Every structure is written in C-alpha cells, then in structure tokens.
C-alpha cells in the first residue's frame, strides 16, 4: 500500500517545479492507494485530480478543494457517495467500475451545482431498474450521464417519474444488490500484495548482491593500485580474451597476441607498456601480465588483424636479454648430430673381404 504524503505529491508535481501551493493538476493513478489524505491540505488550488485504478474505499478529505473541477476515481473500491459537498466547482466526476449498488446515494451530488458530467458505468447500481431516470432527475445540473447526452425531453420524463421511483424504493419494490466488494477482488489484492512483497525482497537481494560486487571491485582495484605503487606486478585477466606469447629464438623477436572480439573498435583498446609488464584495456576491463623478458617500450609495434580481430604487439628485447632455444629444438638438434656421427662412423668402416685372404682362397661352391 502507498500512502499519499507530501513527498509523493512533490514527486508527482515535477511539471510544476515540485511546488504544491499553486498546483492545479496531479495524477496519482495505479499506486494502490487505499485512503485519500494530504491532498486537500497541501494542494488547495487543484483543478484536476486523477486517482483512478487504486484501492480507495471512501471519498474523503477533499472538502478544502473548492477549485476542483475534475475528479477521476474510476476503478477503485468506492461503495458510497459522500465528501464532495464543499467541492463547489466540480464539473466532471468519474466513478466508473466501482461498487456503488444503491443509486439513491447519488442524490447527494445535487449539492454540486456545477456538476455536468457523471460516469457510473460498471457499478452494480446501473443494472437496477430506473437507474438512469433517477440519476437524471436527482441531479438537475447534469448534461451527460455515462457519456450519453441528456436531452430536454429525457429530463422532463425523468422528473415526472421520480416520485414513482422514490415510492418504489421506499416500499421495497425496487431492490438493490448488497453493498460489498466481491471476495475475489480482495483475494486478488492479497495475492498482488504478496507477489509485490516477494518481488521487493528479490529486488533488495539483487541490489545487495550488486552492492557487494561493487564493493569487491572497488577493493580489488585499490589493492591492485597499491601493489603497482609498491612495484609489485599482479597478473590478472578481466577481459576474458585469450592471449599468448610467441618467442622466436632465431630472430630474437617477441610477440604478444590477444584475441579480442573481431567487431570491437580499436578505440576500445588501450595499451600501457612498461619494461617488465604490459597492461591492456579492452573496453572497460584490463589484462595485466609480466613480460618474460625486459623489453624496449619505445620500439614496440602494435598491429590489428582485420580478419580475426587479433591484437599483436611486436616487441624488442633489452640488450643483454636473449630468447633461449626451446628444449624440443635442442633435443631435435642433438638427435640430428648423433645421427650424422653414426653415419660417418659407418662410412669409415672397411669391408672385411678386402683384408682377409681366406675369403679369396675359398673354393667356389657348385
């Protein structure tokens, strides 16, 4: 349930610079309001008041609104008419889809001498015989009822029938439905409130989780900044992008490759080079890594591959730094050298038939 408070009134009067003293129009529909309050006290110059689609059960606390011309209370829980006697400027009243069952209640509106338009469609009383005639005859200033214009002849006929209708009401010939709000409406209200309460709790939980996440992120950034100020280089990858170092010991070249999204603009990529580490921003996230070798920042070259979106940094090593030959290449080279030595040894061996005379003296076999 929402209460009508000065804060709510100011919030809904932004079109008037949140000034209530000279406010002429305000809309407070669909707030689940159950009681009319504060409006007459703070908005005395109102001319238009929209309170439709709430849960208001009684017309009250409007006696100070002497300038009020249009009041909309459609789709509420109103069962009786009252509280409008001092609204002397009221011209249009909308009570569509409420729960007014006895149309004799409407005769109270005869005191509103400026009232010309009245809407009661959807109220139980509209299905009771002689409803239209009674209302027209009881409120002589009306020119329109439920959106239908009242003709001169219709008014004369209604005024002639009024005494008969009143006598039938008195003797019980005309009966009215019970004045009550259907149980299914109250059930729907309860279920709606429970659902709203559940959603509010879930929203608070989500908000709290977001607060904790933001707090963790702030603490993490502060910790990283402190470490960097002390000369400690933390390694992290918040970008979610794949990366790799490519080393070539033959050319002594070093490349840092990051697979950023292909359609991400280059203006969303920022690189911060230091001799011992690299910081790379991709959109709003950062990747920070220590370099495997001391590098020369001034000669670094950045390349973007159009076909894949890959971001490449080509780096030169500081003097004295060298890329070692990989173990697999060392093992492969060792294997090749061993094979060559074996081949040379085989070539250096002499044929035993050249030195052993016994081979030549042996008789040929037939």
C-alpha positions, -999 to 999 in steps of 0.1 A, spaced: 0 0 0 12 35 -9 2 65 13 -3 100 -1 24 120 15 39 154 8 70 137 -7 48 117 -31 29 148 -41 61 167 -48 74 138 -68 43 138 -89 43 176 -94 76 179 -113 58 196 -141 52 224 -116 87 225 -102 75 204 -72 56 234 -59 23 223 -42 8 256 -32 -3 266 -67 -5 231 -82 -36 227 -105 -33 191 -117 -19 159 -103 -20 122 -114 -19 96 -87 -32 66 -105 -21 30 -101 -4 34 -68 -26 10 -48 -36 39 -26 -63 30 0 -70 64 15 -73 99 3 -52 122 25 -29 152 25 -41 164 -9 -66 190 5 -40 202 30 -11 208 6 -28 212 -28 -57 236 -22 -57 251 -57 -61 218 -75 -85 217 -105 -78 182 -118 -72 152 -96 -66 117 -111 -69 89 -86 -81 61 -109 -71 24 -106 -63 24 -68 -79 8 -38 -97 38 -24 -128 28 -4 -142 62 6 -144 97 -8 -129 118 20 -106 147 29 -114 167 -2 -135 195 14 -107 221 10 -106 217 -28 -131 244 -37 -115 249 -71 -116 212 -81 -133 208 -115 -125 172 -125 -122 142 -102 -114 107 -115 -120 78 -91 -126 51 -116 -115 15 -108 -115 18 -71 -134 3 -41 -160 30 -35 -194 18 -22 -210 51 -11 -212 87 -22 -201 115 1 -174 140 10 -179 162 -21 -204 187 -8 -178 215 -5 -162 209 -39 -184 237 -53 -165 239 -86 -168 202 -95 -179 198 -131 -169 162 -140 -169 131 -118 -158 97 -130 -168 67 -108 -166 41 -134 -161 4 -122 -166 9 -85 -191 -9 -62 -220 16 -57 -251 -6 -55 -277 19 -43 -283 47 -68 -303 67 -42 -268 76 -28 -263 97 -59 -288 123 -49 -261 137 -26 -244 151 -57 -273 175 -62 -255 199 -39 -227 202 -65 -243 229 -86 -216 229 -113 -216 191 -120 -225 184 -156 -208 151 -164 -211 119 -144 -197 84 -152 -210 53 -133 -206 25 -159 -196 -8 -143 -212 -1 -109 -239 -26 -97 -265 2 -94 -265 7 -132 -283 -27 -136 -312 -17 -113 -344 -6 -130 -350 32 -134 -313 39 -127 -309 65 -155 -342 82 -148 -335 85 -111 -300 100 -116 -311 125 -142 -339 137 -121 -319 138 -88 -290 158 -103 -306 187 -123 -273 201 -135 -262 170 -154 -259 173 -192 -243 139 -197 -246 106 -179 -222 77 -187 -210 95 -218 -246 99 -232 -261 133 -236 -292 141 -216 -319 156 -239 -346 181 -227 -374 156 -232 -355 128 -213 -351 151 -183 -388 161 -183 -398 125 -184 -373 115 -156 -385 143 -133 -421 132 -138 -412 96 -129 -390 105 -99 -419 104 -73 -429 70 -85 -394 57 -84 -388 70 -49 -420 53 -36 -410 20 -51 -376 24 -34 -394 30 -1 -418 1 -3 -391 -23 -15 -404 -28 -49 -370 -17 -62 -343 -37 -45 -306 -30 -47 -277 -55 -47 -257 -60 -15 -231 -32 -8 -199 -52 -7 -167 -58 -25 -165 -92 -41 -143 -117 -23 -123 -125 -55 -113 -88 -57 -100 -89 -21 -82 -122 -29 -66 -107 -60 -54 -77 -39 -39 -100 -13 -21 -121 -39 -9 -90 -57 5 -76 -24 22 -109 -16 37 -110 -51 49 -74 -48 64 -82 -14 82 -112 -28 95 -92 -58 106 -64 -34 126 -89 -14 142 -103 -45 150 -68 -57 166 -60 -24 186 -92 -26 198 -84 -61 206 -49 -51 226 -62 -21 245 -86 -43 253 -58 -67 265 -36 -37 288 -64 -25 300 -69 -61 307 -32 -65 324 -31 -31 346 -61 -40 355 -45 -73 365 -13 -56 386 -31 -30 402 -51 -58 411 -20 -78 425 -3 -47 446 -34 -39 460 -36 -75 468 1 -74 486 -2 -41 507 -32 -54 516 -13 -85 527 17 -65 550 -6 -45 565 -21 -77 546 -54 -74 531 -65 -106 500 -87 -102 489 -108 -131 452 -109 -140 429 -110 -170 395 -94 -165 389 -91 -203 381 -128 -209 402 -127 -240 426 -155 -249 463 -144 -252 497 -160 -258 534 -151 -260 552 -160 -293 590 -163 -290 614 -167 -319 650 -175 -307 663 -174 -343 653 -138 -349 652 -129 -311 617 -115 -317 589 -115 -291 552 -111 -298 522 -107 -275 489 -118 -291 455 -111 -278 423 -124 -295 399 -95 -290 364 -96 -305 365 -91 -342 339 -63 -344 353 -43 -314 366 -9 -325 403 -2 -320 393 29 -300 381 5 -273 417 -10 -269 444 8 -249 479 -5 -242 502 6 -214 538 -7 -219 564 -10 -192 599 -27 -194 587 -55 -172 549 -57 -176 521 -50 -200 486 -35 -193 459 -38 -219 424 -24 -217 396 -40 -237 365 -18 -234 363 -14 -196 383 -44 -185 420 -48 -180 446 -75 -186 480 -72 -168 510 -96 -173 546 -96 -165 568 -98 -196 590 -129 -199 620 -106 -208 629 -70 -203 616 -51 -233 622 -18 -251 589 2 -249 599 29 -274 603 5 -303 571 -15 -298 548 -20 -328 510 -26 -325 491 -44 -352 454 -53 -356 444 -82 -378 412 -73 -397 402 -109 -405 403 -122 -369 404 -91 -348 436 -103 -331 457 -76 -315 495 -81 -318 524 -63 -301 558 -68 -316 585 -62 -291 623 -59 -290 643 -72 -261 666 -50 -240 703 -55 -246 716 -85 -227 683 -103 -229 682 -133 -252 655 -158 -260 668 -193 -252 664 -221 -277 635 -243 -267 642 -277 -253 624 -295 -281 647 -278 -306 678 -287 -285 667 -323 -283 659 -324 -320 693 -308 -329 711 -333 -306 693 -362 -323 704 -349 -358 740 -345 -347 740 -381 -332 727 -395 -365 753 -377 -385 781 -390 -363 767 -426 -367 766 -422 -405 802 -410 -405 813 -440 -384 796 -464 -408 813 -448 -438 847 -451 -421 844 -489 -415 864 -511 -441 850 -542 -459 863 -573 -442 867 -591 -475 895 -567 -486 918 -577 -457 911 -614 -451 928 -636 -477 909 -667 -465 879 -653 -483 896 -653 -517 911 -688 -513 878 -705 -506 867 -727 -535 835 -718 -552 806 -740 -545 789 -759 -573 
